[in-house]
């Protein structure tokens, strides 16, 4: 919903438009509008609202999210011209012009939401049937008033999902992973020299990695989401915007607050085996364009190995694997995978040994046969003893679909 700050003296001119936009525009309070209560996007002011000198810096300091200011000619100097400022003479005509511009702004917002949704759905890690099924299950949570806790393992991007759930809004993420708990009040409220995070205007807030906070501070954040205001150390204020939370599964302690939230768990890569072919292909294409390289073919055996691999570091590990495969070759990329097994830190990340060993055997066998045939210029009789197998066995293996060429 678009948020419009309306000077109380301008309300009489806008009476006829309040009903028209009641479900699409949120208007400031008629009696005591607070500039810091909301992330106002449009502001309409009378000649009496700003005492003293007026410049663009003053406007943007008080209304940082405003994309359009309506100001009377009489209070604005001739050198104050900016694409964000609309000057008027007649208040009655102004209300009509504001209405026309609101229609355009609302249309642009709808287009931005659509583009944001499409951008999210074309991201490599949103591809594949498994993730699409997950996204489909979240349709009812878009613009939801519920208090959401987004869970995901280390290496999973949670912010993109927040932006999908609240398209078109500027999402301000605050990451608690590097914040010491005693400094929580300072970062949230600031001091006499600086504003804290909560005292700044926002459109949407995502508090990430709350598992690193104490239970008291986790409950405090939950309280400001439910009460839409904060009170801490003598400071208070409104938080009338969507607030979402994120945490890494298996780290810290969120058992108590987890019961209070509607939880959404992003599936880890190892649970999305059907998606891996899409992911690896798309990421390799993106990296090839970035580094101006040709996209190398990916063998069936390597894809099967990737499907059985547990990917303990999730998305970041997939991207690094593809980067090494493109730039340094398959041997370096698979060595990276084997070294990455050290990152397994929970029992559910352990792969099935038999399945992983079979996929490893198939990949190693295919890779070595291709290497031996290349080194002997395709001479099977020379390649067989190099591999320590019989000529007949080599011929049989070369009939496999991935080795016929």
N, C-alpha and C positions, 0 to 999 in steps of 0.2 A: 504494500500500500504506500502510495506517495505521501510524503509528509510536508505539509505547507504551514509555514509560520505566518499568521495573519495578525497584524497590529490591531488591537481591540478597536481603535478608532475607524478601522476600515470595514469592520463587520457589517454595518448597515448597508454598505454597497454590495455585499456578497450574499445577502440573505437568500436570494432566489437560486443561487448556485450550490448552497450547502446541501440541499436535498439531492440534487442531481449527482453529486460526487460522494455521497455519504459512504458508499461501499468501495470507493476507489481512492479516495484522498482522506488523509487524517489531518484535521485542522487543529491548530493550537488552541489552548483554552481561551474562551471569550473574555474572561475577567483578568486572569493572572498568567499570561503566557510566559514560559521559562525558556530562554534561548538554549540552555544547557540540558533541558529535559529530554530532548530528542535529537536525532541526527537530521535536522531540517534540510530539505532539498530545494525548496522554493521559499522565498521570503517576500512579503508584501508589506510596505511600510508607509506611514504618513510622514508629513514634514516635521512632526514633533517627536518622533521616536528616537532619533539620534541627535543629542545635544552636542554642540561644538563642531569642530572640523570633522569631515567625513572623507575617508579615502578607502581604497580597495583593501588595504591591509587590515583596517578596523573591521570591515565587513567580514573578511575571511577568518579573522581571529575569533569573532563571535559566532559565526555560522560556517564552520569549515567544510561542511558537506553540501552547502548550497550551490546549485548549478545555475541559479537565476535569481537576481534581485530586482524587485520593482520599487523604484524610488522617484519621488517628485522632483521636477526640475528645480524647484526653488531652493532645495537644500544641497544641491550637487554643483560643484565647481565645473567649469567648462572643460578643464583638463582631465576630469575623471570620466574616461570612456573605456569600456571594456565589453567583451562579448557576453559577459555574465550579467551586465547591467542593462535594465530596460527603464527608460525615463518616461514619466507621464505628466500630463497637465490636468486632466479631468478624471476624477475618481469614478464617475458613473461609466465612462467609456473604458476606463482601466479594467473594471470587473469583467466586461465582455472580452477584452483582449486577453486577460489572464485565463479566462475559460477556454479560448481558442488555443492558447499555448499549452494549457494543461492537457488538452486532447492530444497534441503532438508529443508531449513529454511521455504521456501514458502509452502511446503507440510505440515510441522508441524504446520504452522500458520493456514492453512485451517482446519486441524484436531482440533486445539484448538477452532477455531470459531464454528465448528460443536458441540464440547463438551459443549462450553459455551451456545449455543442455546438449546441443549438438557437439560442442567442443569437448565436453566431458565424455560423450559417447564415442568419439573418434580417438580418444586417448588409447594407446596400446594396451594398457592394463585393464581397460573396460571391455576388451574384445573377447569373443568366445562365448559359447552357449552357457557355460557355468556362471560367468559373471552377469550375463544378461538376465538369467533367471533370478539371480540375487537382486539386481536392480529392479526387476519387475515386482518383486515382493515388497519394495519400499515405496511404491507409488502413493500409498495412502499417507505416508509420512512427509511428503513434500509440503512445505509451509505448515507443518503440524504444530499445534500449540503444546504438544507433549515435550517433556524435558528429556532430551536424547543424550545417551552416553554411547559414543562410538568406540568400539573395541577393535583392536587389531594387533597383530604381532609386530615386533620390531621390523622396520624396513617397509612397512605398508603406509602409503599416503592416505591419510584420513581427511586432510583439508579439502581435497578435490570432491570428496563425497558430500562434505558440508556445503560446498559451493553448488553442487547439483541439487541438494535439498532446498536451498534458498537462493535460486538463480536471480541474478540482477542486483543482489546486494553486495556491498563491500564487506567482506568477512575479515575481521581483525583477529588474528591468531595470537594467543599468548601461550608460550611454551614454558612449562614449569620444570622441564627436565634439568635445567642448569641453575635453578633457583633454590637457595638454601631456605629451609622453612622459616627460620627466625626473621628473614627479610621479606616475608610475604606482605605484611602491612605496608612497608615502604613501597614495594612495587605496585601494589593495588591502589594506594591512596596518595603516595608521594609525600612531600614535606613542604615547608614554606618556600622552597626554591624551585620546586618542580611538581607538575601534576602527575598523579599516579594514573594507572591504566583505567580504573573505574571512573575517574573524574573527567575523562575525555569523552566527547560524543562518539557514538558508534552506530552503525546500521545493523551489524550482526557480529556476535563475538563467539570465538571458539577457544575454550580453555583446554589446551592439550596437555597430555602427560600428567594428569592429576594424581596418578598413582604415586608420584614422588612427594606429595604433600601429606602433612599430618591429617588424621581423621577430622580434627576440629576445623581445619582450613577447608577440607573437602566439603564438610557440612555447611560452612559459611558460604561457599560458592553455590551450593545447592539452594540455600535460603534466598540468595539474591535472584536466582532464576525463578523461584516460585513466588516470591513477594514483589519482584520487579523493583526492588530498591535495596540499598545497602546501608548499614550502620556499623561503624567500626572505629574505635579509638576517637570518639567525638566527631567523626565525619559521617555525613549521610547524604544520600542523593538517589535519584531515580535511575533505573536500568530498564527502560521500557523498549527493549529490542530483543530479538531472538538470541538466546544463549544456549550453546551446545557444549558438550564435554567430550574429551577423548582420553583414552588410557591404553597402555600396552598390556596385553594379557600376560599373566605369569610374572609380572613385576610389581613390587610394592604391595600395598594392601588397600583394596577398594571394596572389600566384602560388604561393609555396612552401607555405603552410599550406592553400591550397585543395585541393592534392593529397592532404592527409591526411584531409579531412573527407568525409562523405557530404553532397553539396550539394543544396539545394532552391532552385530559382529561381522566384520569384513572377512570373507574367507581367505585363508592364506594360499599361497601359490600351490603348495603340495596337494591341496584339496581341489584344485582346478586343473586336473590332468588334461581334460578335453580342450582346455584353452591354450595350452603351451605351444602348440603348433602355430596358432594365430599370433601369440605374443612374440615368439622368437622371430617369425617372419616379418612382422611389422617393425620390431625394434631394429632388426638387421637392415631393413630398408631405410629407416630413419637415419641410422648411423652411417650407412653407405653414402647417403646424400650429404651428410654432415662432413665426412672425411673424403668425399669424392673418390670412393672405391666401388668396385663391382661387388654385387651381392654374391657371396659364395654359396654354393648349394649345400643344403643340410641333408645328410643321409637319414634314412629311416631308423638305422641303429642309433644314431645320435639323438634323434627325437624320442625314441623309446627310453634311452638312458635319462634324458631330461624329465620324462614323465615319472620315472621311478625315483629320481633324486628328490630329497626332502626340502631343498631350498630354505634352509633355516633363516637366512637373512632376506628372504622374500624378494620384493621388486628390485631393490638395489643390487642384489646378487645376480638377478636375471640380466639386468642392463650391463653389468660388468662382464658377465660371461659372454654376452653377444659382442661386446666391444673387443674382448681378447680374441674371440673367434674370427672377427673381421680383420683385425690388425696384425695378430701374431700367429694365427693358425689354430687348428683343432687340438693339437697336442697341448699347447699352452692353456687353452680354454678348459680342457678336461682336467688338467693338473690343478687348475684353480678350483674346480668343483670338488676334487678330492680333498684339497686343503681346507675347503669351506666346511667340511663335515665337523671340524673342531668347534664350529659355532652352535652346534646342537646343544640346547640347554634345558630342554624338557622332554619327557618320555614320548609325548605325542609327535615329536619331530623325528623320532628314530624311524628310518625306512625299514621295509621288510628286506632282510638280508638276502634271502634267496632271489627275490625279484630283482634287486639291485645288482647282484652278482651275475645273473643271467644277462641283463641288459649291458653290463660292463663287458662280459665275455663276448657278446655279439659285436659290440662296438670295437673292441680291441682286435678281434679276429678280422673284421672287415677292413679296419684301418691298416693292419699289417700286411694283409694280402694285397691291398691296393699299392702299398709302398713297395713291396717286393716285386710286383709286376711292373711297376714304373722303373725300378732300378735295373731290371733285366730286359727292358724293352719288350715286355709281353711274352717272354720266353718261359713257358710253364715248366719245362724240364729243369731250367736253372733255378726258377723261383721255389719249386717244391723242396729241395734239400735245404735251401736257405731258411725256410720256415720250419723245417724239421718234420714235414708231413710227406706222405706219398704223392706221386703224380696223380694217381686216381682220386685221392681225397681232394687235392687242389682243384682238379677239374670239376668235381661235384660241387665244391663250394663256389666256384666261379659261375655256376648256373643260377645262383641266388639272384633275385631281381636287382639288388643294389650293386652287384658286381658284374653284371652281363656286359656293361659298356666298357 
